[in-house]
Amino acid sequence: MRLLLDAMYAPDIAEGLRTRGHDAVSADARPDLKSAPDGVLFEIALAERRVIVTNNVRDFIESAQFALQDASAFDGIVFTSDKSLPRSKRNIGTFIDRLDDLLKRYPNEEHLPAGISWLV
């Protein structure tokens, strides 16, 4: 599985995942995605066959559900919540560990089997 982390996450998370052998990029570290609207980010994820990691449920859930129903080449989306896993510098390691665990659960998958997942 290849990940695209929304710009709301520290680029250190993608870097930490890459050191563990995963294909992960941060929208914040890519000039073409740093300020991209959510719709563009979603389309880039589809084109690059990446699973999106985002905290922005409100703006992504409808696109994700439509992509799942449409049987398009949607690899999935991982949502996080600031209530269960706050985005802060002290949680960067926790994000890396939990995403690493998720990726290890599906080592031979290109997409999330259920399409939508929550990182808790």
C-alpha positions in Angstrom: 0.0 0.0 0.0 1.2 3.4 -0.9 0.2 6.4 1.4 -0.4 10.1 0.7 -0.6 12.0 4.0 -2.7 15.2 3.9 -0.9 18.4 4.5 -2.2 18.6 8.1 0.3 16.0 9.1 4.0 16.6 9.8 6.2 15.5 6.8 8.3 13.6 9.5 5.6 11.0 9.6 6.0 10.1 5.9 9.8 10.2 6.3 9.6 7.9 9.3 7.4 5.4 7.3 9.9 5.5 4.5 12.7 4.6 6.9 10.7 1.5 7.7 10.4 0.6 4.1 7.0 2.0 3.2 6.0 4.1 0.2 4.7 7.2 1.9 4.6 10.9 0.8 3.4 14.0 2.5 1.3 16.5 0.7 3.0 19.2 2.8 6.4 18.2 1.4 5.3 18.2 -2.3 5.1 21.6 -3.9 2.3 20.4 -6.3 0.2 19.3 -3.3 1.1 21.7 -0.5 -1.9 24.0 -1.0 -4.0 21.8 -3.2 -7.7 21.7 -2.5 -9.1 18.5 -1.2 -10.7 17.5 -4.5 -7.3 17.8 -6.2 -5.6 15.8 -3.5 -8.2 13.1 -3.9 -7.7 12.9 -7.6 -3.9 12.8 -7.2 -4.3 9.9 -4.8 -6.5 8.1 -7.3 -4.0 8.7 -10.2 -1.0 7.6 -8.1 -2.8 4.7 -6.6 -2.3 5.9 -3.0 -4.3 5.5 0.2 -5.1 9.0 1.6 -4.5 9.6 5.3 -6.5 12.6 6.6 -8.2 14.1 9.6 -10.7 15.9 7.3 -13.6 13.5 7.4 -16.2 16.1 6.4 -14.5 17.0 3.1 -13.4 13.5 2.1 -16.1 11.1 3.2 -18.5 11.8 0.4 -15.8 11.4 -2.3 -14.6 8.2 -0.7 -18.1 6.7 -0.5 -18.8 7.6 -4.1 -15.6 6.1 -5.2 -16.4 2.9 -3.4 -19.9 2.7 -5.0 -18.6 3.6 -8.4 -16.0 0.8 -8.4 -13.4 3.2 -9.5 -9.7 2.6 -8.9 -9.9 3.8 -5.3 -7.3 2.5 -3.0 -8.8 3.7 0.2 -8.7 6.3 2.9 -7.5 6.3 6.5 -9.2 8.8 8.8 -7.8 10.0 12.1 -9.4 11.9 14.9 -7.9 14.6 17.1 -9.9 13.1 20.0 -8.3 9.7 19.9 -5.0 10.6 18.3 -4.2 14.4 18.5 -2.0 15.8 15.8 1.0 17.1 17.7 4.8 16.9 17.6 4.8 14.5 20.6 2.5 12.1 18.7 4.6 11.9 15.5 6.1 8.6 16.7 2.7 7.2 17.5 1.4 8.1 14.0 4.4 6.3 12.5 3.9 3.2 14.7 0.2 3.0 14.0 0.5 3.5 10.3 3.4 1.1 10.2 1.1 -1.5 11.9 -1.7 -0.9 9.5 0.6 -1.3 6.5 2.1 -4.5 8.0 -1.4 -6.0 8.4 -1.9 -5.8 4.6 1.7 -6.4 3.3 0.6 -7.7 -0.1 -2.4 -5.3 -0.7 -2.4 -2.3 -2.9 -5.5 -1.0 -1.3 -7.4 -1.1 2.0 -9.7 -4.2 1.8 -12.7 -2.3 3.3 -11.8 1.0 1.5 -12.3 3.2 4.6 -10.4 2.7 7.9 -9.9 4.6 11.1 -6.6 5.0 12.8 -7.2 5.0 16.5 
